[in-house]
Amino acid sequence: MSESRVQLYLECRNLDALCEELTEHGFKFEQPPTDLDSLWTEARLRDPDGHQLRLYRDDGNRLNPPWRIN
């Protein structure tokens, strides 16, 4: 299978609880919930076709990052 370039971002308010529940149901994460330099928390896994799914929580920083220039 060739490397897929599709990345689907899904915002999740209860990211940690969701990832825990998905793990209990057998989902395998490539990256567990991780705090990123962008001020997001992101977890990564793949769907059955190999597309990357990124589950994230941004705590309002996606639209209003602290470095935003008004």
CYANA upper distance limits for C-alpha pairs under 8 A (distance plus 0.5 A):
  3 GLU  CA     50 GLY  CA      8.00
  4 SER  CA     50 GLY  CA      6.72
  4 SER  CA     51 HIS  CA      6.10
  4 SER  CA     52 GLN  CA      7.98
  5 ARG  CA     51 HIS  CA      7.62
  5 ARG  CA     52 GLN  CA      8.22
  6 VAL  CA     51 HIS  CA      5.93
  6 VAL  CA     52 GLN  CA      6.74
  7 GLN  CA     51 HIS  CA      6.76
  7 GLN  CA     52 GLN  CA      5.28
  7 GLN  CA     53 LEU  CA      6.29
  7 GLN  CA     54 ARG  CA      7.46
  8 LEU  CA     51 HIS  CA      8.20
  8 LEU  CA     52 GLN  CA      6.86
  8 LEU  CA     53 LEU  CA      5.45
  8 LEU  CA     54 ARG  CA      6.51
  9 TYR  CA     53 LEU  CA      6.65
  9 TYR  CA     54 ARG  CA      5.26
  9 TYR  CA     55 LEU  CA      6.43
  9 TYR  CA     56 TYR  CA      7.65
 10 LEU  CA     53 LEU  CA      8.01
 10 LEU  CA     54 ARG  CA      6.69
 10 LEU  CA     55 LEU  CA      5.39
 10 LEU  CA     56 TYR  CA      6.73
 11 GLU  CA     55 LEU  CA      6.41
 11 GLU  CA     56 TYR  CA      5.48
 11 GLU  CA     57 ARG  CA      6.22
 11 GLU  CA     58 ASP  CA      8.26
 12 CYS  CA     18 LEU  CA      8.40
 12 CYS  CA     55 LEU  CA      6.86
 12 CYS  CA     56 TYR  CA      6.20
 12 CYS  CA     57 ARG  CA      5.99
 13 ARG  CA     57 ARG  CA      6.32
 14 ASN  CA     18 LEU  CA      6.60
 14 ASN  CA     57 ARG  CA      8.25
 15 LEU  CA     19 CYS  CA      6.58
 15 LEU  CA     33 PRO  CA      7.91
 15 LEU  CA     55 LEU  CA      7.67
 15 LEU  CA     56 TYR  CA      7.14
 15 LEU  CA     57 ARG  CA      6.85
 16 ASP  CA     20 GLU  CA      6.69
 16 ASP  CA     33 PRO  CA      7.11
 17 ALA  CA     21 GLU  CA      6.68
 18 LEU  CA     22 LEU  CA      6.61
 19 CYS  CA     23 THR  CA      6.55
 19 CYS  CA     32 PRO  CA      8.13
 19 CYS  CA     33 PRO  CA      8.03
 19 CYS  CA     43 ALA  CA      8.30
 20 GLU  CA     24 GLU  CA      6.79
 21 GLU  CA     25 HIS  CA      6.96
 22 LEU  CA     26 GLY  CA      7.03
 22 LEU  CA     27 PHE  CA      5.94
 23 THR  CA     27 PHE  CA      5.36
 23 THR  CA     28 LYS  CA      6.91
 23 THR  CA     29 PHE  CA      8.23
 28 LYS  CA     45 LEU  CA      7.09
 29 PHE  CA     43 ALA  CA      7.66
 29 PHE  CA     44 ARG  CA      6.26
 29 PHE  CA     45 LEU  CA      5.09
 29 PHE  CA     46 ARG  CA      8.20
 30 GLU  CA     43 ALA  CA      8.20
 30 GLU  CA     44 ARG  CA      5.92
 30 GLU  CA     45 LEU  CA      5.70
 30 GLU  CA     46 ARG  CA      8.33
 31 GLN  CA     42 GLU  CA      8.47
 31 GLN  CA     43 ALA  CA      5.76
 31 GLN  CA     44 ARG  CA      5.43
 31 GLN  CA     45 LEU  CA      7.45
 32 PRO  CA     42 GLU  CA      8.02
 32 PRO  CA     43 ALA  CA      5.37
 32 PRO  CA     44 ARG  CA      7.19
 33 PRO  CA     41 THR  CA      6.49
 33 PRO  CA     42 GLU  CA      5.59
 33 PRO  CA     43 ALA  CA      4.81
 33 PRO  CA     44 ARG  CA      8.31
 33 PRO  CA     56 TYR  CA      8.48
 34 THR  CA     41 THR  CA      5.71
 34 THR  CA     42 GLU  CA      5.85
 34 THR  CA     43 ALA  CA      6.83
 35 ASP  CA     39 LEU  CA      7.21
 35 ASP  CA     40 TRP  CA      6.47
 35 ASP  CA     41 THR  CA      4.84
 35 ASP  CA     42 GLU  CA      7.11
 36 LEU  CA     40 TRP  CA      5.96
 36 LEU  CA     41 THR  CA      6.39
 36 LEU  CA     42 GLU  CA      7.68
 39 LEU  CA     58 ASP  CA      7.15
 39 LEU  CA     61 ASN  CA      7.01
 39 LEU  CA     65 PRO  CA      8.49
 40 TRP  CA     56 TYR  CA      7.15
 40 TRP  CA     57 ARG  CA      6.30
 40 TRP  CA     58 ASP  CA      4.94
 40 TRP  CA     59 ASP  CA      7.76
 40 TRP  CA     61 ASN  CA      7.68
 40 TRP  CA     62 ARG  CA      8.29
 41 THR  CA     56 TYR  CA      5.98
 41 THR  CA     57 ARG  CA      5.76
 41 THR  CA     58 ASP  CA      6.88
 42 GLU  CA     54 ARG  CA      6.98
 42 GLU  CA     55 LEU  CA      6.12
 42 GLU  CA     56 TYR  CA      4.79
 42 GLU  CA     57 ARG  CA      7.09
 43 ALA  CA     54 ARG  CA      6.21
 43 ALA  CA     55 LEU  CA      5.68
 43 ALA  CA     56 TYR  CA      6.85
 44 ARG  CA     52 GLN  CA      7.40
 44 ARG  CA     53 LEU  CA      6.22
 44 ARG  CA     54 ARG  CA      5.17
 44 ARG  CA     55 LEU  CA      6.86
 45 LEU  CA     52 GLN  CA      6.43
 45 LEU  CA     53 LEU  CA      5.80
 45 LEU  CA     54 ARG  CA      7.18
 46 ARG  CA     50 GLY  CA      5.79
 46 ARG  CA     51 HIS  CA      5.83
 46 ARG  CA     52 GLN  CA      5.03
 46 ARG  CA     53 LEU  CA      5.96
 47 ASP  CA     51 HIS  CA      5.96
 47 ASP  CA     52 GLN  CA      7.14
 47 ASP  CA     53 LEU  CA      7.38
 58 ASP  CA     62 ARG  CA      6.36
 60 GLY  CA     64 ASN  CA      6.68
 60 GLY  CA     65 PRO  CA      7.97
 61 ASN  CA     65 PRO  CA      4.81
 61 ASN  CA     66 PRO  CA      7.72
 64 ASN  CA     68 ARG  CA      6.99
